[in-house]
Amino acid sequence: MSTNEKALALKALHEAPEILRVVNVWDAVSAKVIADLPGTKAIATAGHSIAASRGFTDGGMPLDIALDGARIIAEAVDLPVTADLDDGYEDPAETIRRAIGFGIVGANVEDRMRPFDEAVARVAAITAAAEKEGVAFQLNARTDALTPRSGDIPRDQKIAEAIARGKAFLDNGAALVFVPGGHQREVVEQLVAGIGRGKVSVIGVPTALPAAEYEALGVARISYGPLPQRVALRALRDLGTDLYGTGVIPEDTPPLN
């Protein structure tokens, strides 16, 4: 598929009545393992996990390294790839233009609670750059209105701000609105009512609802951020602990790498 064909495929997945489940990956081998699963329809990178694997803190990874991490994943699979690109960096339009050049067809970009008009302008710049490239780029515009970045204000005000920003992001070309921190049922109901059915994206943290329940509530997409890497690292840690004891490598270990 061409880059735009992959973008259109991702768009169709976002607009389908079934929730899109994306298991976040961080390198070529994790992408291949997930891509080989029958249920995988698209690949999402985890910026936190790519940063950790390259020795950076979340949000502290240089742009060139972030793009290279996404490129490696896009080249490893034939599926649509959507990348976590932090806040889009200094020039979000140029960041997206470069990402498209590597075959990336969607992205999460954070507002980090910049002033409202500035956050909306950055979304508009991204979608305009993608349109200029001739790609139906799928921007999963993230608002941090329900994270600690929004400050110490009442929950209802945070939800109202998330809805206001989300609606403005959609009006300026975003495909979905990603609202981390808003995975509770009562909050999701308000977000979907305010932003739109099939327009909200959530993260599947340990206290989240099952994906099927989010689907029934009208959520379009669920991703898992750094959690898949944490589960994999726990398995590695546990194996190492066992091997330093009396353990041996399990005989049923599959050759996934």
DOLOTOR-412778 format. One line per field, with one value per residue: x, y, z of N, C-alpha, C in turn; residue number from 1. Coordinates in pm, 1 decimal, m for minus. Layout:
! residues N
n.X	c(X, ...) $
n.Y	c(Y, ...) $
n.Z	c(Z, ...) $
ca.X	c(X, ...) $
ca.Y	c(Y, ...) $
ca.Z	c(Z, ...) $
c.X	c(X, ...) $
c.Y	c(Y, ...) $
c.Z	c(Z, ...) $
lose	c(NUM, ...) $
! end
This chain:
! residues 257
n.X	c(83.9, 38.8, 158.7, m58.8, m271.6, m243.5, m294.6, m563.2, m667.3, m624.4, m786.3, m1038.1, m1050.2, m1061.3, m1310.6, m1485.2, m1753.8, m1660.7, m1437.7, m1103.5, m827.1, m506.5, m191.8, 73.8, 407.4, 772.8, 1006.1, 1161.4, 1136.0, 939.4, 729.1, 695.8, 621.2, 371.3, 239.9, 207.7, m1.1, m334.2, m542.1, m444.1, m467.9, m357.6, m59.0, 75.9, 310.9, 493.5, 587.8, 701.5, 808.0, 990.9, 1165.0, 1258.2, 1391.3, 1604.1, 1742.6, 1635.9, 1425.5, 1064.0, 924.3, 1162.4, 1311.0, 1509.4, 1400.8, 1499.5, 1572.7, 1329.3, 1183.0, 1339.5, 1303.0, 1031.5, 1042.9, 1191.7, 1010.1, 794.9, 912.1, 938.9, 699.3, 395.8, 162.3, m66.5, 91.9, 83.7, 225.1, 365.6, 440.9, 519.9, 490.3, 490.7, 712.0, 935.1, 850.2, 566.4, 437.4, 646.4, 756.9, 556.0, 549.9, 801.0, 764.8, 564.1, 713.4, 858.9, 671.9, 481.9, 148.4, m24.1, m58.8, m1.3, m21.3, 60.5, m107.7, m7.0, m119.2, m85.0, m165.5, m505.1, m564.8, m312.8, m263.9, m466.0, m389.7, m153.5, m247.3, m394.5, m183.9, m49.8, m241.4, m275.7, m21.3, m10.9, m216.8, m105.6, 91.6, m56.7, m175.4, m403.1, m374.0, m388.6, m454.9, m437.1, m527.6, m401.5, m521.8, m416.6, m588.2, m705.5, m497.6, m228.1, m109.6, m299.5, m340.2, m456.4, m762.4, m1124.6, m1273.2, m1488.9, m1443.0, m1208.9, m1297.4, m1474.8, m1292.8, m1139.8, m1333.3, m1391.7, m1141.6, m1109.5, m1322.8, m1247.7, m1005.8, m1095.7, m1244.8, m1042.8, m926.1, m828.1, m841.0, m920.5, m970.4, m755.5, m770.2, m599.8, m621.4, m888.9, m1041.6, m1237.6, m1570.2, m1788.5, m1667.6, m1588.8, m1840.3, m1927.9, m1730.0, m1767.9, m2027.8, m1984.9, m1774.6, m1815.5, m1955.1, m1752.9, m1526.2, m1350.0, m1054.5, m894.9, m675.9, m565.4, m521.4, m423.9, m653.9, m859.5, m1163.4, m1278.7, m1204.9, m1431.2, m1638.4, m1579.1, m1617.0, m1896.9, m1968.1, m1907.3, m1647.6, m1370.4, m1111.1, m859.5, m555.5, m236.9, m9.8, 291.5, 254.1, 258.0, 537.7, 625.0, 509.0, 648.3, 908.7, 883.8, 851.0, 1104.6, 1264.8, 1168.2, 1239.9, 1519.5, 1568.1, 1489.7, 1675.4, 1911.0, 1872.4, 1776.1, 1678.4, 1597.7, 1589.6, 1261.0, 1123.9, 927.4, 970.5, 912.7, 1060.9, 1062.3, 1219.2) $
n.Y	c(m120.2, 227.7, 525.6, 703.4, 529.0, 365.0, 555.2, 609.7, 361.5, 352.3, 564.2, 456.2, 255.9, 410.0, 522.9, 314.0, 117.4, m55.7, m51.4, 60.8, m119.7, m70.3, m199.5, m75.2, m34.7, m43.6, m89.4, m254.9, m536.9, m572.7, m454.4, m631.2, m867.7, m794.8, m719.7, m963.4, m1083.1, m1208.7, m1026.2, m773.1, m462.1, m218.9, m36.0, 115.7, 342.7, 379.6, 658.6, 705.7, 453.8, 414.6, 622.3, 536.3, 301.7, 405.4, 546.8, 787.7, 1016.6, 1020.6, 1239.7, 1370.5, 1305.9, 1368.5, 1519.0, 1404.3, 1147.5, 1049.0, 1046.6, 869.1, 635.3, 589.4, 558.5, 318.2, 132.8, 166.9, 74.9, m188.5, m321.1, m392.1, m266.2, 11.6, 276.2, 460.7, 726.2, 819.4, 1137.6, 1314.8, 1652.9, 1746.2, 1895.5, 2176.5, 2280.5, 2176.6, 2123.1, 2074.6, 1854.9, 1661.3, 1653.3, 1540.0, 1295.2, 1178.0, 1139.9, 919.8, 723.1, 724.1, 742.9, 854.3, 1024.7, 1083.1, 1386.0, 1608.2, 1865.2, 1976.3, 2158.1, 2413.5, 2763.0, 2806.2, 2902.8, 2884.4, 2608.7, 2510.0, 2627.5, 2490.4, 2234.3, 2289.9, 2361.5, 2118.7, 1955.9, 2099.7, 2077.8, 1802.9, 1778.1, 1919.7, 1744.8, 1553.7, 1343.6, 1156.7, 1214.6, 1092.2, 1251.5, 1210.9, 1402.2, 1510.5, 1616.0, 1749.4, 1810.5, 1661.6, 1569.9, 1609.4, 1839.8, 2032.2, 2162.0, 2252.5, 2237.1, 2218.2, 1898.3, 1898.3, 2132.6, 2065.6, 1861.8, 2006.9, 2177.7, 1990.8, 1901.9, 2140.9, 2197.5, 1961.9, 1970.7, 2195.9, 2105.5, 1901.5, 2055.6, 2175.6, 1984.2, 1750.0, 1392.8, 1236.2, 1276.9, 1252.5, 1170.9, 1138.1, 1019.6, 1030.1, 788.8, 676.4, 550.8, 738.0, 975.1, 928.5, 904.0, 1170.9, 1296.2, 1177.0, 1259.7, 1533.5, 1575.4, 1397.7, 1100.2, 828.2, 979.1, 1003.3, 908.2, 677.5, 572.7, 253.5, 186.9, 6.7, 33.7, 74.5, 34.7, m267.3, m301.9, m352.5, m240.2, 30.0, 60.9, 29.0, 262.1, 448.0, 514.0, 557.3, 455.5, 268.2, 270.5, 169.3, 287.4, 313.1, 74.0, m196.9, m232.1, m220.6, m450.5, m640.5, m589.8, m656.6, m930.9, m994.4, m914.6, m1091.7, m1334.8, m1307.7, m1296.8, m1555.5, m1705.9, m1636.2, m1772.4, m2092.9, m2150.2, m2238.6, m2170.9, m2167.8, m2452.8, m2414.6, m2171.8, m1938.7, m1868.4, m1566.5, m1359.0) $
n.Z	c(0.0, m66.4, 103.7, 143.6, 101.2, 324.0, 518.6, 464.3, 523.1, 797.9, 871.3, 805.6, 998.0, 1229.3, 1194.0, 1193.2, 1340.1, 1534.7, 1809.7, 1775.9, 1861.4, 1965.3, 2023.4, 2180.5, 2055.8, 2047.3, 1905.6, 1620.9, 1649.4, 1848.7, 1715.3, 1498.9, 1628.9, 1737.9, 1502.6, 1376.7, 1506.2, 1484.1, 1543.9, 1496.8, 1342.5, 1298.6, 1380.4, 1666.1, 1792.5, 2100.7, 2252.4, 2505.8, 2561.7, 2348.7, 2407.5, 2661.7, 2587.6, 2458.0, 2638.9, 2737.2, 2920.4, 2946.8, 2716.6, 2691.8, 2470.6, 2186.0, 1874.4, 1628.5, 1709.5, 1800.0, 1559.3, 1414.6, 1559.4, 1509.4, 1234.0, 1201.6, 1301.1, 1121.6, 888.2, 945.8, 932.1, 745.1, 793.9, 869.3, 1044.4, 1336.7, 1514.1, 1829.7, 1892.6, 2091.9, 2179.5, 1926.4, 1889.0, 1814.6, 1565.8, 1468.3, 1223.4, 1042.6, 1170.0, 1131.8, 854.6, 802.8, 931.5, 773.4, 546.1, 621.7, 609.3, 807.6, 916.2, 1095.3, 1412.9, 1763.4, 1923.7, 2174.5, 2365.9, 2594.4, 2759.6, 2656.6, 2591.9, 2486.8, 2217.1, 2098.1, 2115.0, 1947.6, 1706.8, 1653.7, 1602.9, 1370.4, 1202.5, 1174.1, 1042.9, 808.2, 696.0, 646.3, 460.9, 252.6, 181.2, 63.1, 202.5, 394.1, 675.4, 1007.7, 1276.8, 1614.4, 1830.2, 2128.9, 2442.6, 2749.7, 2949.8, 3152.0, 3298.8, 3542.1, 3440.1, 3398.1, 3630.1, 3963.9, 3965.5, 3976.9, 3897.6, 3715.3, 3572.2, 3442.7, 3273.7, 3114.5, 2990.0, 2847.1, 2666.0, 2527.4, 2408.0, 2263.0, 2076.1, 1930.2, 1824.0, 1654.4, 1478.4, 1345.5, 1190.9, 1315.5, 1360.3, 1576.7, 1932.8, 2193.5, 2527.8, 2787.8, 3124.9, 3139.2, 3165.7, 3319.8, 3358.9, 3399.3, 3327.7, 3063.4, 2944.8, 2957.8, 2801.6, 2549.0, 2496.7, 2476.9, 2291.2, 2081.7, 1944.1, 1853.8, 1830.7, 2035.6, 2204.1, 2421.0, 2693.2, 2789.4, 3092.0, 3397.1, 3561.9, 3389.4, 3189.1, 3019.9, 2668.1, 2507.9, 2654.2, 2641.7, 2369.4, 2354.0, 2479.6, 2292.1, 2227.5, 2010.4, 1987.4, 2156.2, 2325.4, 2468.9, 2563.3, 2753.2, 2883.0, 2763.5, 2722.3, 2985.9, 3091.4, 2941.0, 3029.3, 3295.9, 3270.3, 3173.2, 3389.9, 3585.4, 3472.9, 3470.7, 3747.1, 3815.3, 3668.3, 3792.5, 4016.8, 4052.5, 3808.4, 3463.1, 3109.4, 2990.1, 2821.2, 2630.4, 2510.6, 2261.4, 1936.8, 1885.9, 1811.5) $
ca.X	c(0.0, 106.8, 141.1, m195.5, m361.1, m235.3, m364.9, m707.0, m702.1, m632.6, m907.3, m1153.2, m1050.7, m1108.6, m1451.9, m1565.0, m1828.6, m1581.3, m1326.5, m971.4, m734.9, m367.5, m97.2, 189.3, 536.5, 883.8, 1118.4, 1122.1, 1094.7, 809.2, 629.8, 671.6, 546.7, 232.0, 182.9, 176.7, m120.8, m452.6, m628.1, m378.2, m509.0, m270.0, 49.4, 97.9, 434.4, 485.4, 700.6, 762.7, 885.1, 1105.5, 1257.5, 1321.1, 1483.1, 1720.9, 1808.4, 1578.9, 1301.2, 946.2, 919.3, 1296.5, 1378.9, 1523.9, 1314.2, 1559.0, 1567.8, 1188.0, 1145.5, 1410.8, 1235.0, 907.8, 1081.4, 1230.7, 887.2, 718.2, 980.3, 937.3, 566.6, 319.2, 36.9, m62.0, 161.8, 60.2, 339.2, 359.7, 542.7, 523.5, 409.2, 516.6, 840.2, 933.8, 772.6, 487.7, 408.0, 765.5, 768.7, 462.0, 596.4, 910.6, 708.2, 497.0, 819.6, 901.2, 560.5, 392.0, 19.7, m102.4, 26.0, m47.4, 52.7, 7.6, m116.5, 66.6, m195.3, m51.4, m285.3, m604.8, m547.0, m185.3, m281.7, m548.7, m309.3, m56.9, m325.3, m423.8, m59.3, m23.6, m335.2, m246.7, 100.8, m45.9, m295.5, m11.5, 163.3, m150.4, m196.9, m516.2, m306.0, m482.1, m404.6, m504.6, m483.3, m411.3, m529.3, m375.5, m680.1, m738.3, m373.3, m181.3, m68.0, m407.5, m339.6, m546.6, m894.2, m1227.5, m1281.4, m1585.5, m1377.8, m1113.2, m1373.9, m1524.1, m1178.5, m1107.9, m1435.5, m1372.6, m1022.2, m1134.1, m1408.8, m1167.7, m908.7, m1169.3, m1281.7, m922.4, m876.8, m788.4, m929.5, m969.7, m920.5, m702.6, m784.5, m548.1, m677.4, m1034.9, m1082.3, m1346.8, m1695.3, m1868.2, m1595.0, m1599.2, m1975.7, m1931.2, m1642.7, m1832.7, m2142.4, m1939.3, m1683.6, m1879.3, m1941.8, m1655.9, m1422.5, m1268.6, m954.0, m855.9, m563.7, m603.8, m438.4, m473.9, m786.8, m953.6, m1267.2, m1246.8, m1222.7, m1567.9, m1725.0, m1554.1, m1684.5, m2039.4, m1983.9, m1883.6, m1505.4, m1321.5, m979.1, m791.9, m414.3, m188.1, 106.7, 411.3, 221.1, 310.8, 680.3, 640.6, 478.5, 760.4, 1025.1, 859.8, 882.2, 1251.2, 1315.4, 1133.9, 1323.6, 1654.8, 1569.0, 1482.3, 1800.2, 2013.5, 1845.2, 1797.6, 1596.6, 1648.3, 1499.1, 1147.5, 1134.5, 827.5, 1001.4, 903.7, 1165.6, 994.1, 1316.3) $
ca.Y	c(0.0, 355.8, 594.0, 754.0, 413.6, 325.9, 658.9, 588.3, 239.8, 390.7, 646.7, 364.9, 189.1, 508.2, 553.9, 191.8, 108.6, m130.1, 23.4, 20.8, m151.3, m68.8, m239.0, 9.6, m100.5, 50.2, m117.9, m339.1, m672.2, m566.6, m425.7, m752.6, m962.3, m749.9, m721.0, m1101.7, m1130.2, m1199.4, m912.4, m644.4, m391.3, m103.3, m33.9, 244.0, 348.6, 439.0, 748.9, 679.9, 329.5, 438.2, 704.4, 453.0, 205.5, 478.6, 614.8, 919.2, 1021.7, 1049.4, 1380.3, 1427.3, 1247.3, 1462.1, 1493.4, 1312.1, 1011.8, 1009.8, 1014.5, 748.1, 522.7, 565.5, 509.1, 177.7, 55.2, 172.2, m7.5, m328.2, m380.3, m347.0, m208.8, 154.1, 307.2, 591.0, 746.2, 913.6, 1239.0, 1410.1, 1772.2, 1791.6, 1966.0, 2321.3, 2308.3, 2054.6, 2098.0, 2011.4, 1721.4, 1572.0, 1637.2, 1442.9, 1165.3, 1125.5, 1093.1, 787.4, 630.5, 735.0, 793.2, 910.1, 1060.9, 1148.4, 1508.5, 1661.1, 2010.7, 2014.9, 2269.6, 2545.3, 2845.9, 2746.3, 2941.8, 2829.7, 2464.6, 2489.9, 2666.0, 2384.3, 2128.7, 2335.8, 2356.7, 1977.6, 1904.1, 2168.5, 2018.9, 1671.0, 1798.9, 1962.1, 1623.9, 1466.1, 1225.1, 1168.8, 1189.7, 1072.2, 1313.5, 1178.6, 1520.6, 1485.9, 1724.7, 1712.8, 1878.0, 1574.8, 1527.9, 1711.7, 1962.8, 2131.4, 2231.1, 2213.2, 2295.9, 2114.2, 1797.6, 1939.7, 2232.6, 1993.9, 1793.1, 2110.5, 2222.5, 1883.3, 1903.7, 2261.5, 2178.4, 1853.1, 2018.3, 2285.9, 2024.1, 1837.3, 2160.0, 2212.4, 1874.3, 1627.6, 1278.6, 1194.3, 1351.7, 1161.6, 1234.0, 1056.7, 1059.4, 1028.7, 652.3, 631.1, 544.0, 860.2, 1079.1, 893.7, 939.1, 1315.6, 1329.8, 1134.9, 1347.9, 1667.0, 1576.9, 1325.5, 955.4, 787.9, 1081.5, 1005.5, 803.3, 663.0, 483.3, 139.0, 168.2, m108.3, 56.7, 108.5, m61.2, m348.5, m230.4, m368.1, m145.3, 161.1, 58.5, 52.7, 401.5, 534.0, 546.0, 511.4, 391.1, 248.9, 235.0, 125.1, 365.8, 239.6, m46.2, m321.6, m245.5, m249.8, m592.7, m716.0, m573.2, m736.6, m1070.4, m1004.8, m908.0, m1214.8, m1440.8, m1288.3, m1337.9, m1701.2, m1761.8, m1618.1, m1872.4, m2230.2, m2167.1, m2258.7, m2113.8, m2259.6, m2526.6, m2369.0, m2035.9, m1927.9, m1786.1, m1447.8, m1260.1) $
ca.Z	c(0.0, m61.0, 231.4, 156.3, 116.7, 464.6, 594.6, 445.0, 596.7, 938.7, 882.0, 807.0, 1128.3, 1327.5, 1170.9, 1202.7, 1466.2, 1632.1, 1866.2, 1727.5, 1970.0, 1920.4, 2128.0, 2150.9, 2039.1, 2065.7, 1816.2, 1508.4, 1686.8, 1917.2, 1611.4, 1421.3, 1713.2, 1744.2, 1366.8, 1339.9, 1575.5, 1397.1, 1574.3, 1473.7, 1220.9, 1286.7, 1478.2, 1731.7, 1869.8, 2234.6, 2267.3, 2636.5, 2553.3, 2261.3, 2485.3, 2764.4, 2525.5, 2408.2, 2749.3, 2763.2, 2996.6, 2866.0, 2683.5, 2680.4, 2355.8, 2074.3, 1759.9, 1531.3, 1764.5, 1799.1, 1421.7, 1373.4, 1622.3, 1434.8, 1100.1, 1212.8, 1318.4, 996.5, 788.8, 988.5, 914.3, 627.6, 842.8, 901.5, 1168.8, 1397.6, 1603.1, 1941.0, 1863.9, 2203.0, 2154.7, 1790.5, 1892.0, 1790.0, 1445.1, 1452.3, 1082.3, 984.5, 1231.4, 1065.2, 716.3, 805.4, 968.5, 654.2, 457.9, 668.8, 597.5, 922.8, 865.1, 1204.5, 1526.5, 1885.1, 1954.1, 2300.4, 2377.8, 2714.9, 2816.4, 2604.0, 2578.7, 2397.6, 2076.5, 2050.6, 2097.8, 1828.3, 1590.5, 1626.4, 1537.2, 1234.9, 1125.3, 1143.7, 942.6, 682.2, 640.9, 593.3, 339.1, 148.6, 140.0, m5.6, 285.9, 487.0, 802.3, 1118.1, 1398.8, 1739.5, 1904.5, 2273.5, 2539.0, 2885.3, 3041.7, 3265.2, 3362.6, 3637.2, 3371.1, 3399.5, 3758.0, 4072.2, 3944.3, 3992.3, 3791.0, 3614.0, 3487.7, 3358.4, 3169.4, 3023.3, 2910.2, 2753.2, 2560.9, 2445.8, 2326.3, 2169.4, 1967.6, 1847.3, 1750.0, 1545.5, 1382.1, 1272.2, 1110.6, 1386.4, 1338.4, 1707.2, 2047.7, 2293.9, 2658.9, 2898.5, 3253.5, 3131.8, 3131.6, 3405.3, 3284.2, 3405.4, 3254.4, 2921.5, 2900.5, 2937.0, 2689.8, 2424.4, 2475.7, 2441.8, 2176.1, 1973.1, 1938.9, 1753.7, 1817.8, 2157.0, 2218.9, 2561.6, 2721.9, 2870.8, 3211.1, 3474.6, 3621.3, 3282.4, 3152.7, 2902.3, 2541.6, 2459.1, 2724.3, 2580.8, 2239.4, 2377.5, 2520.7, 2177.8, 2211.5, 1880.1, 1987.8, 2284.1, 2316.0, 2599.6, 2601.8, 2794.0, 2961.3, 2706.5, 2750.5, 3128.2, 3110.3, 2884.0, 3116.9, 3416.4, 3235.3, 3166.1, 3526.9, 3655.4, 3417.1, 3521.9, 3888.0, 3816.9, 3617.6, 3895.9, 4118.8, 4004.3, 3690.1, 3327.3, 3010.8, 2965.0, 2694.7, 2533.1, 2469.5, 2115.4, 1872.9, 1833.0, 1765.4) $
c.X	c(87.1, 84.3, m2.2, m297.1, m360.2, m307.9, m516.0, m754.5, m715.5, m756.6, m1031.9, m1163.1, m1100.3, m1259.0, m1542.6, m1641.9, m1752.9, m1466.0, m1194.9, m880.6, m593.5, m277.0, 35.1, 321.0, 647.4, 1006.4, 1070.5, 1069.3, 962.0, 698.0, 595.9, 590.6, 398.9, 166.5, 140.7, 53.0, m243.4, m538.4, m569.1, m418.3, m424.2, m166.8, 61.5, 229.5, 405.7, 608.3, 774.9, 855.4, 1006.4, 1209.4, 1331.7, 1423.6, 1609.2, 1784.6, 1757.9, 1456.0, 1185.3, 936.2, 1054.6, 1376.1, 1390.8, 1439.2, 1373.1, 1553.4, 1424.0, 1143.9, 1215.2, 1346.0, 1106.5, 938.5, 1113.7, 1107.4, 807.0, 780.2, 972.4, 805.8, 498.7, 187.5, 47.0, 5.0, 127.7, 161.7, 307.3, 474.7, 540.7, 435.4, 427.6, 645.0, 824.2, 845.0, 687.7, 454.9, 525.8, 786.5, 678.5, 502.5, 707.5, 858.8, 639.8, 599.9, 872.4, 788.0, 466.3, 261.1, m73.3, m9.6, m56.5, 40.9, m16.4, m6.2, m37.7, 7.8, m135.7, m178.5, m375.0, m577.4, m417.5, m197.1, m361.2, m469.2, m209.2, m126.7, m353.0, m299.6, m25.3, m113.3, m314.0, m122.8, 72.0, m125.2, m204.5, 67.2, 72.9, m182.3, m311.2, m469.3, m404.8, m422.9, m494.9, m461.3, m508.9, m427.6, m494.7, m466.4, m715.4, m613.9, m329.8, m136.5, m174.7, m418.0, m446.4, m679.5, m997.8, m1236.3, m1376.4, m1526.2, m1277.3, m1185.1, m1425.3, m1412.1, m1139.0, m1206.0, m1415.7, m1252.0, m1045.5, m1217.5, m1331.5, m1064.1, m976.5, m1205.7, m1163.2, m850.5, m829.0, m889.1, m997.6, m914.1, m882.0, m703.5, m732.0, m598.3, m828.1, m1089.4, m1196.7, m1479.6, m1770.2, m1800.6, m1605.5, m1736.4, m1986.4, m1846.7, m1707.8, m1951.8, m2098.7, m1857.4, m1743.4, m1854.1, m1845.5, m1543.1, m1326.6, m1176.5, m910.4, m734.5, m609.2, m505.6, m496.0, m612.5, m892.4, m1059.2, m1215.8, m1279.0, m1366.4, m1664.0, m1703.4, m1621.8, m1832.7, m2067.0, m1958.2, m1740.9, m1454.0, m1196.0, m927.0, m648.4, m362.7, m56.0, 227.2, 382.6, 270.1, 460.1, 703.7, 611.8, 593.7, 883.8, 1006.7, 891.2, 1032.5, 1312.1, 1289.8, 1216.3, 1466.1, 1667.2, 1569.7, 1614.5, 1915.8, 1990.7, 1876.5, 1728.2, 1673.6, 1548.5, 1384.8, 1157.1, 1037.3, 851.5, 999.6, 1014.1, 1103.5, 1089.9, 1410.9) $
c.Y	c(124.8, 418.5, 643.5, 640.3, 363.7, 427.3, 640.4, 462.3, 270.0, 476.1, 558.9, 291.9, 283.1, 531.9, 431.7, 188.7, 32.4, m42.8, m29.8, 0.5, m153.7, m97.6, m169.8, m67.3, 3.5, 21.5, m214.9, m474.4, m670.4, m537.3, m551.2, m854.1, m923.6, m756.6, m861.0, m1157.1, m1112.1, m1075.8, m776.7, m584.9, m268.2, m110.2, 107.3, 239.0, 407.7, 527.2, 727.9, 558.4, 343.6, 520.0, 619.3, 358.1, 272.6, 567.2, 753.6, 907.3, 1048.8, 1199.6, 1444.7, 1375.5, 1349.6, 1420.6, 1390.8, 1168.6, 961.3, 968.5, 887.5, 624.0, 487.4, 508.0, 360.6, 88.9, 51.9, 83.8, m156.3, m398.8, m323.6, m280.9, m57.3, 176.5, 448.9, 608.6, 844.5, 1012.7, 1351.8, 1532.1, 1825.7, 1868.5, 2111.0, 2359.3, 2185.1, 2022.4, 2027.7, 1871.8, 1622.0, 1549.6, 1533.7, 1303.0, 1100.4, 1072.1, 956.6, 684.9, 629.5, 798.9, 846.4, 944.9, 1106.4, 1271.1, 1576.7, 1813.5, 2063.9, 2140.6, 2405.1, 2630.1, 2794.4, 2777.0, 2886.3, 2680.0, 2433.6, 2522.1, 2557.5, 2264.5, 2167.0, 2329.2, 2213.3, 1929.1, 1972.5, 2110.3, 1882.8, 1683.3, 1838.4, 1843.5, 1525.8, 1338.3, 1252.3, 1136.1, 1188.7, 1125.8, 1278.3, 1286.9, 1501.9, 1616.4, 1671.5, 1774.9, 1793.5, 1515.2, 1635.5, 1841.6, 2072.0, 2205.2, 2182.6, 2287.5, 2184.5, 2022.4, 1840.4, 2043.6, 2166.8, 1923.4, 1893.1, 2161.2, 2117.4, 1882.5, 2023.9, 2247.1, 2069.4, 1896.0, 2110.7, 2209.1, 1956.2, 1938.1, 2200.7, 2091.3, 1750.0, 1516.9, 1236.6, 1287.3, 1251.7, 1233.2, 1141.2, 1110.3, 1054.5, 892.4, 599.8, 642.3, 677.2, 975.0, 1053.6, 930.2, 1088.9, 1356.9, 1294.4, 1225.0, 1485.6, 1674.5, 1505.6, 1176.0, 917.5, 887.5, 1086.8, 883.9, 799.2, 573.0, 374.5, 114.6, 52.4, m90.1, 88.9, 0.9, m152.0, m271.6, m238.3, m271.4, m3.9, 170.1, 90.0, 197.3, 499.0, 578.9, 483.8, 426.6, 378.0, 205.9, 211.0, 189.2, 281.5, 106.5, m175.9, m340.5, m278.4, m396.5, m678.7, m707.5, m648.9, m883.4, m1091.8, m1003.9, m1038.3, m1332.2, m1429.5, m1332.3, m1489.5, m1763.3, m1743.1, m1711.4, m2010.5, m2255.5, m2196.7, m2193.7, m2213.2, m2324.7, m2476.6, m2224.6, m2024.5, m1839.0, m1663.2, m1340.6, m1321.1) $
c.Z	c(0.0, 76.4, 247.7, 168.2, 261.0, 552.5, 583.9, 517.1, 745.7, 963.4, 889.8, 940.5, 1237.4, 1315.3, 1179.3, 1334.4, 1575.4, 1682.1, 1807.5, 1848.4, 1912.4, 2038.7, 2097.4, 2152.6, 2042.7, 1978.4, 1708.3, 1553.3, 1762.2, 1816.0, 1532.3, 1501.1, 1718.0, 1607.2, 1325.5, 1409.6, 1487.1, 1421.4, 1542.2, 1339.6, 1194.7, 1398.6, 1534.5, 1807.8, 2006.9, 2252.6, 2397.6, 2628.1, 2461.8, 2336.5, 2588.4, 2704.1, 2473.5, 2514.7, 2781.5, 2852.7, 2901.7, 2843.0, 2664.8, 2562.8, 2243.0, 1954.4, 1664.2, 1579.7, 1766.1, 1659.2, 1374.1, 1434.8, 1550.3, 1296.4, 1104.1, 1223.6, 1189.2, 889.2, 821.1, 958.6, 789.9, 666.2, 858.8, 1036.9, 1212.2, 1509.3, 1715.1, 1921.4, 1966.7, 2173.1, 2012.6, 1776.2, 1846.0, 1672.3, 1414.1, 1307.1, 1014.9, 1041.7, 1159.0, 919.9, 709.2, 839.4, 848.7, 555.7, 494.9, 662.9, 715.4, 877.0, 974.0, 1318.6, 1644.8, 1904.2, 2072.1, 2295.9, 2496.6, 2779.5, 2779.7, 2601.7, 2466.5, 2250.7, 2018.4, 2024.3, 1971.4, 1702.5, 1555.0, 1560.0, 1392.1, 1146.6, 1085.0, 1031.3, 807.2, 616.1, 579.5, 463.8, 223.2, 95.3, 66.9, 69.4, 383.8, 628.5, 917.9, 1248.2, 1517.0, 1838.8, 2053.4, 2350.4, 2677.4, 2990.4, 3163.1, 3330.1, 3461.5, 3570.8, 3377.6, 3532.6, 3854.2, 4056.9, 3955.6, 3870.1, 3679.8, 3519.8, 3393.1, 3243.1, 3067.2, 2933.9, 2808.1, 2636.8, 2469.2, 2354.3, 2221.9, 2050.9, 1874.0, 1765.7, 1630.9, 1437.1, 1295.5, 1213.3, 1182.1, 1359.5, 1468.0, 1813.7, 2156.1, 2428.1, 2767.6, 3031.8, 3255.9, 3098.5, 3217.8, 3330.4, 3282.3, 3329.9, 3104.4, 2867.4, 2872.0, 2817.0, 2556.5, 2393.6, 2425.6, 2315.1, 2055.8, 1980.1, 1826.0, 1735.0, 1936.5, 2160.4, 2364.4, 2573.6, 2817.2, 2983.8, 3293.7, 3534.9, 3516.5, 3265.2, 3041.1, 2774.1, 2491.2, 2527.8, 2672.5, 2444.0, 2255.8, 2417.1, 2406.4, 2158.2, 2082.0, 1888.8, 2129.8, 2257.0, 2458.0, 2640.5, 2639.1, 2862.7, 2896.8, 2732.0, 2897.6, 3157.6, 3058.4, 2974.1, 3248.3, 3388.8, 3228.6, 3305.0, 3601.3, 3604.5, 3470.2, 3666.9, 3899.1, 3772.9, 3715.1, 4014.4, 4064.2, 3871.0, 3562.8, 3232.3, 2985.2, 2827.7, 2589.1, 2488.7, 2317.5, 2058.1, 1805.2, 1782.8, 1662.1) $
lose	c(1, 2, 3, 4, 5, 6, 7, 8, 9, 10, 11, 12, 13, 14, 15, 16, 17, 18, 19, 20, 21, 22, 23, 24, 25, 26, 27, 28, 29, 30, 31, 32, 33, 34, 35, 36, 37, 38, 39, 40, 41, 42, 43, 44, 45, 46, 47, 48, 49, 50, 51, 52, 53, 54, 55, 56, 57, 58, 59, 60, 61, 62, 63, 64, 65, 66, 67, 68, 69, 70, 71, 72, 73, 74, 75, 76, 77, 78, 79, 80, 81, 82, 83, 84, 85, 86, 87, 88, 89, 90, 91, 92, 93, 94, 95, 96, 97, 98, 99, 100, 101, 102, 103, 104, 105, 106, 107, 108, 109, 110, 111, 112, 113, 114, 115, 116, 117, 118, 119, 120, 121, 122, 123, 124, 125, 126, 127, 128, 129, 130, 131, 132, 133, 134, 135, 136, 137, 138, 139, 140, 141, 142, 143, 144, 145, 146, 147, 148, 149, 150, 151, 152, 153, 154, 155, 156, 157, 158, 159, 160, 161, 162, 163, 164, 165, 166, 167, 168, 169, 170, 171, 172, 173, 174, 175, 176, 177, 178, 179, 180, 181, 182, 183, 184, 185, 186, 187, 188, 189, 190, 191, 192, 193, 194, 195, 196, 197, 198, 199, 200, 201, 202, 203, 204, 205, 206, 207, 208, 209, 210, 211, 212, 213, 214, 215, 216, 217, 218, 219, 220, 221, 222, 223, 224, 225, 226, 227, 228, 229, 230, 231, 232, 233, 234, 235, 236, 237, 238, 239, 240, 241, 242, 243, 244, 245, 246, 247, 248, 249, 250, 251, 252, 253, 254, 255, 256, 257) $
! end
